[in-house]
Amino acid sequence: MAKDYKQLKTQHVSGHVGSSLSDINSVSLSMPLTILLWSVLQSRMRQFTPYTASAFFIDLLLSCGITLVATTVYSSSLWLLNTLLVAPVAMIYLTNSRPTMPRQRSARPPKNSDDAEQAKLDSLPIKPFLTNYRGSMMVITCIAILAVDFRIFPRRFAKVENWGTSLMDMGVGSFVFTNGVVSVRSSLKTETGKLPSLPKRVFASLRHALPLIVLGTVRLISVKGLDYAEHVTEYGVHWNFFFTLGFIPPFVAIFQSLFALVPSYAVLSCALAGIYEIALDNTNLSAFILTAQRTDLLSKNREGIFSFFGYLAIFLAGQSLGTYALPRQVPLNKDAAITTWLRQSILGKLVLSSVLWTALFHLSISYYGLGLGVSRRLANLPYFLWVCSFNTYHIAICCAIETLIFPNLHKAATRGEEKQRCREATSQILHAVNRNGLAVFLLANLLTGLVNLTMPTLDMGVVSTMAVLVAYITCIAGLAVWLDRADVSIKL
């Protein structure tokens, strides 16, 4: 890559100040609204059953296309776009008054004990609202990591240099948070009993950590070898996001030892984020991360090393949400009090959690509170609370959509019937992207590198840029669906 063009590329993604919280919320709102429109099309018109080529095209348009235009050509008309997403929902409800989803069938008694075991409902059932949300977050992440290298992508959405909020700043934290949500499934499956010893837990965690660390090493060698444009203040000279993801499992295994003393992932995450913030504010750590000269290995990678503690706290907070969002909903009486509903229903718990996280976030940044600034580069306390608040209320919205559109989803008589219902209530593309999330993320990084090495992204017009981005996200979605259809799960 020519030296002048490389410098221009680096400047293109540097020095940004982000945008307002309302702006980020307005662009991200297109994701749950798209899920709402998809759900209404499926429940009222059976648009995606069977899943034909035309169904895939519409699914691609909704699950990927809307997010693409929201972050590019419609970025200055976000509320118009959101209105255009809501309008068809109202029209479909007016013209199709009754759902077309199949009615619940009465259960047949199992023939033997093996059949009875297979028919038994899972205590940790599939949750389409989580699948849809995690899939949509992966889609917007994949779009942003390439689109940011084109001029059509607004600079206010790009990662902030030091202080502020932006869409891509939230995307990084959301990736970690949603991974935390589903990672707790294995712990919930384990029967109550003695926790494995610390060495055993750490050794088991390395199975998940080593592939990511290898990927981080390969990325490091590739970037340096190809003289690829880098934004050094993002993670440092050698560190990258794969290293952050790779070191999380061993540290989570270590923190499980504290779970016996503080049996709450939420409290542990807040304690870690709080201690890290105290270190930032009461020592020269903050100044070291933001302004120190890069003279040794630590100072060269200070952003990645120290922000890791913030991302670890975010991961633990995601696990906290998973502990009550993943298990099966306990049946509630229709006349249950609102307080009972808030305390015992999954949606109620999500609403309460989102209110709490949002209140804590505003307390941290308020003039009458802590008066702190948000910094993804530091991954400080306000950033941690912002990520938790944002993801919790978005997941709550997705849960509310599922509760409204598919009220009988988890009232099936058998495990197989419930699985089929959940599959029909989930976007095939979002399901496929979620199933092989890390592999999809790796593919997106490889394609992003290929595009940047072969195309002058800063010199391309609107039409050619959109053509590249459409081809890129279609390739990712198509490969993900193909892997899902072939029943292939790539575990990294």
N, C-alpha and C positions, 0 to 999 in steps of 0.2 A: 504494500500500500504506500503510495507516494507520501512523503513526509508532510507536505502542506495540506493534502487532503485529510490525512490522519489527524492533524491538528484541528482542522475544521470540524471533523466528526466529533472529536473530543469536546470542543467548545459548544457543539450543538446540544450536548446532553449535560452541560455543566452550568453552574451558577444560577439555577432556577429557584424561584421563591414559592412556587405552588399556587394554590387557589383556596377559596373559602370552603368551609365545611358544607355549606348549603350547595355549592357547585358540585362538590364530590358526591353528595347525597343525591343530587338530581340526575347525574350521569349513571350512578350505580343503581338507581331506582328502576332503570330500564330492565335490569336482570329479573327481579321478582315479577315485574309487570309482564315480561315475556313468558315467564313460567305460568302466570295466571292465564294468559291468552292460550298457551299450549294446552293447559289443563281443561279449559272450557271447550276448546275444539275437540279434545279427546272425549270428554265426558258427555257432551251434547251431540257430537256429530261422528264420533268414532273415526276421526280423521287419520289416525296413525295406526289403525288396526284394520286390515293387515298392513305390515310395514313395507309398502311398495316403493318403487323408485320415486314416484311423485311425493309419497309421504316423507321420504328422506330429504327431498328438495325443500319441502315446507319446513321440516324440522331444522334443516341447515339454515334456512332463512331466518327462523325465529331464534334458534339457540345460538347462532354465530353471527348472522347477518345484522341483526338489530344491534348487538354489542359493537360490531365493527363500525356501523354508521354513527352510533352514539359517540364514539371516541374519535371520529374523523369529520365527515361532511355535515353531520347534524350536531356537532359539539357546541355550536352557538345557538341552537334551537332545541334545547333538551326538553323543555316542557311541552313544546309542540310534538316532539317525538313521543313523549310519555302519554300525551292525550290521544295520539293516533293509535297507541297500543290499547288504551282503555276503551275507546269507541267500539271496536269490533266485539269486545266482551259484552257490552251492553246490547248491541244488535243481536248477537247470538242468543242471549238470554231472552230477548223479546220475541224472537222468531222460532226458538226451539225451547219450549217451556219445560220439557221433561228430559231428564238424562237418558242416554241410550246405553249406559253401561249395563252389563248383564246383572240380573237379580241374583241375590244370594240363594244358593241351592242348599237344600237340607242335606245334612251329613249322612253318609251310609256307614253303618257299623263296621268296624274293621274285622277282617276275617281271622287274623291271628295276632299274636303279640308283636311280631315284627312290623306288620302293617300298622298296628296301633302306635308303635314308636315313631314310625315314619309320618303318621298323620298328626302327631302331637305338635301343637303350635310352639314355635320357637320363642324362648324368653327374650331373645334379642332379635326381633324381626327386622327386615329391611325397612328403612324409613325413606320413602321417595323424596320427602322434602329436604332431607340432608343430601341425598344423591344429587338432586337437581341443583341445590345451592353450591355444593362442592364442584360439580361439573361446570356450572356457570362461572365460578371464580377461576377455574382453570382456563376456561375459554378466554375470559377477559385478560388474564395474565399472559397467555400465549399471544394474543393480539397485540398487547401493549409492548412486549419486548422487541417485536419487529417494527411496529408502527412508529415507535418513538424515534427511529432512525430516519423517518421521512418528515418532510416539512408539513404535511397535512395533519400530523398529530400535534394538537395544541401544546405549547410549551408549559402551560399551566398544569397539565396532567403529568409531566415528567417528574422524576425524583428531585426533591428539594436538596439544595446543597448542604445547608446546615439546619435552619429553623423554618418550620412551616409544615403545611399539609398538602398532599397531592394524591391523585388517584393511584399512581404507581407506588407511592409510599405505602398506601393502604393495601395494595395488592401483595406486596412482600409479606407483610404481617398476617394477612388473611390466609396466605398459603400455609404458613406455620400453624396458625390457629386451627384451621380445618383439619390439618393432619393430626393435631392433638385430639380433636373431637373423636375421630374414628380409632385412634391408637389405643384408647382405653377399653375397646371391645374385648381384647384378649384378657384383660384384668377382670372384667365383669363376667367372662365365661368361666374363669377359674373358681372352683368351689372354695368356700370359706375354709381356711386352714392356715398352716404355717407358711409364711412368706419364704421363698427360696433365699438362700444365703446371698450376701452382697456379691461375692466373686461369681457365683452362678448367674446372677441377674446381669452383671456387667458382661460376662462372657456371652450370654444369650443375646444381649443388645448389640454386640459387635457384628452379628450376622446381618443386621440391618444397617449398621454404620459403615462397615468396610466398603461395600459397593459404592456408596455415596462419596466416601473419601477418595476412592479410586477415580470416580468420575470427576471430582474436583481437581485431582492431580492431572488427569488427562486434559481437562479444560485449561488448566494453568500452563501446561507445556504447549498446547496448541496455540493459545493466545500469544504467548511469548515467541513461539517459533514462526508464526505467521505475521508477526508485527501488527496484530489486530488493535484497533483503537480501543483504549481503556478509559474508564472514569475512575481514577485511582481513589478518590475520596469516598467512593461508595463502600468498598470493603477493605481496601488497602492494595498493596503492590502484588501480593501473592494470594491472598485470601479470596474466596468467591462463595457464592450462596450454597454450593454443594457441600463445602466444608461446614458451614453453619448447620445444614440439615444433617450431616453425618455425625457431628459431635453431640447432637441432642439426645439420641437413644441412650448412650452410656450415662449421661448426666441425669436423665430421667430415672434410670435404674438406681442411681445413687440417692436421688431424692425420695424414692420409695421407702427408704429406711426412716425418713422423717415422717412418713405417712402414719406410722403407729403412734407418734406423739401428737401430730396435727392432722387428724383424719379428714382433710378437706383440701382438694387441689386448688380451689379458689383462694383459700387463706395462704397456702404455700406460695402460690404465684404472686399474690400481693406482697407477701413478706419479702420474696426475692427481689421484686421490682422496687419495693421501698428501700431495702438495704442498698441496692445498686444506686438509687437516686441520692441517698444520703452520701454515698461515696463520691458521686459526681459533684454534689453541691458543697461538700465540706472538705474536699481535698483539691488538688490541682488536676484531678483526673479528667474533668471536662475540658480544661484548657489543653491538656496533653493530647487528647483525642482530636481536637479541632485545629490546633495550631502548631503542634510539635514538628520539628524537623525529622525527616525519615533517615535516620542514621544507622539503625540496627534492625534486626528481624522483628522485634516487638513494635518499634515505632513505625516501621514500614507497613505493618498489618494491624495497627491499633484499632481501626474502625471495626474490622471483622471480629477481632478477639474480644473486645469489650462489649460490643453490641450483642454478642452471643448471649450474655446474661439476660438482656431484655427479651430476646427471642425465646429463650428457655422459659421465661416467665409466661410469655404468650402461649407457648405450647402447653404448659401446665394449666393455664386458664381454659384452653380448649378441651383438655381432658375433663375439667370440672363440668363443662357443659355436656360432654358425652356421657357422664355418669347418670344424668337424668333424662337425656334426650334419646339414648339408645335403647333402654329397657322397654318392655311392653307397657302400654298405658293401662293403669289400674281402672276398671270400670267405675264410673261415678253415676250416682242417681241424677235423673233429669232435674229434680228440684233441689239439687245441692246448692248451698249458699255460695255466693261469689268468693268469699274468703277460702272456702273449701276447694273450689275450682282453681283458684290461684295457687294454692299450696300443693294440690295433688295431681293436677293435669299437666301434661308436658307443655302445652301452649301457655298455661298460666305461669309455670315456672320460667319459661322463656321470657314472658312479658315482665315478670318481676326482676329477672336477672338483667334484662336490657335497661330497665329503669334504673337499677342500682349502678350498673357500670357507667351509664350515661351521667348520672348524678356525680359519681366519683371523678369522671373525666372533667366535667365542667368545674368541679371543686378544685381540681389540680391546676387548671389554667386561669381560673377566675382571679380578678384583682382582689376580691375579698377572701379568696382561698389561698392556695400556694403560689399562684401567680407565675407558674412555670410555662416555658415554651415547648411545643412539640418538636421533637427531633428524631427522625428515623436514623440518622447517622449515629446518634448516641443510643438509640432504642431506649429512651429514658421513660420515666414513669408516665407522663402524659401520653406518649406514643403507645405504651402498653395499654393504658386505659382506653384510648381511642380505638385501638384495634379490637379490644374486647367488646366495647359498646357497639361499634359498627357491625361486627359479625353477629353478635347476639340478636340485635333487633332485625337484621336482615333474615336470619334463620327463623326468627319468630314470625316474620311476614310470610315466609315460605310455608311454615307450619300452619298458619292461619288459612292460607290458600288451600292446602291439602285437606284441612278439616272441613272447610266450606264446600269444596268441589267433590271430594271423595270421602264422604262421611262414613261409609261402610267398609273402608279399606282393610281395617284390621278386625272385621267381624266375620271373617271366613271361618268355615268349619274345620278345614284341614290346612296343614302347612303348605301343601302343593297349591291349593286354591289361593291361599294368601299370597304366595310368591307370584302367581300369575297375575293377580290383581295389582300387586305392587309394580310388576314389570309394565303393565298396561298404563299405570299412572305415572310413569317416568319417561322423560324424553330419551329416546334410544341413543342419541348423540351424547347427551349429558351423562347417561349411564355408562356408555362406552369410554368416554373421557375420564370419568371418575374411576372406573375399574382399573385402568392402566395409567393412573395419574402421573407418576414419576417418569414412566416411559414416554408419555405424551409430552411432558415438560422437557425431557431430554431431546426429543425429536424437534420441538419448537426451537430450542437453543441451537441445534445443528443447522436447521433450515435458516434461522436468523443469521448465523455466521456465513452460510453459503450465499445468501442474498447480499449481505454487506461486502463480501469479497468479490462478487461478480457484477454488482450493479452500483452505479453512482446515485445512491438513494437521495442525496441532498439536491440533486439536479433534476429529479424526475417530476413530471407534472401530475395533476390530480388524476387524470384518467389512467395513466400508466401505473401510478402508485396504487390506486384502488384495484387494478387488475392483478397486480402482484399480491396484494393483501388477500383478495378473494381466493386466488389460487392457493395461497399459503394455508389459509384456515380450512379450505375445502380438503386439501391434502391431509391435514392433521385429523379433521373429523372423519374423513373417509377411511383412513388407516385405522383409527380407533374403532369404528363400527365394524370394519372387516375383522379385526382381531377379536372383537366381542362375538361376532357371528361364528367365528372359528373356535370359540370357547378357549381363547388363549389369554392367560393372565401373566404378564411379565412382572415378576417381583424383583425389585431392586433393593 
